[in-house]
Amino acid sequence: MEAPGVRFKYSATDDELVAILKVLSRDALVTYAQFHASKPLGFPELPISFDACKEMKNKRYPCAQLTGFFGLSQLMARWDKKHPTFKPFFRGLLADERTPKQLREDPELRKMFSPKPLEGLRQGGYWATPATLKGWVDLVARIDASVRQPANSVLMIAHARALADRGIQY
């Protein structure tokens, strides 16, 4: 199966992960709507899946690249409410010497977002606290474990549930 919006794959029989991904998908869509309502003129819609964020970061258009960084950072923070909003995030990216030079030195971007260091900005252009970083690592490991379940195990669980739904136990 694939979680809506964030597009993480998971086993449909993994109830615990399904519950986690429901919350993650909801939070991603809320952040998407908030960004849409307040995004700067000329900026694209916020990507919320990993692949869409990476694709946007690789576009030639600087506003798209910044938006890709922001989307990926939000995703890696699991849409945490403590994540900086786009303006302080963009200002932080433009102040960080690890950000690609063409973005840091873009006069239009610098005019829109005067550079200002952002605490918590990490190598790779994402914001994190130790807790959000651990949450991301745990989530990726959990998803990996879910999708790597042997097919026979998944089918057996699904079959057992179908039988149980009909009142048959074995």
Order of alpha helices (4+ residues) and beta strands (2+ residues): alpha-alpha-alpha-alpha-alpha-alpha-beta-beta-alpha-alpha
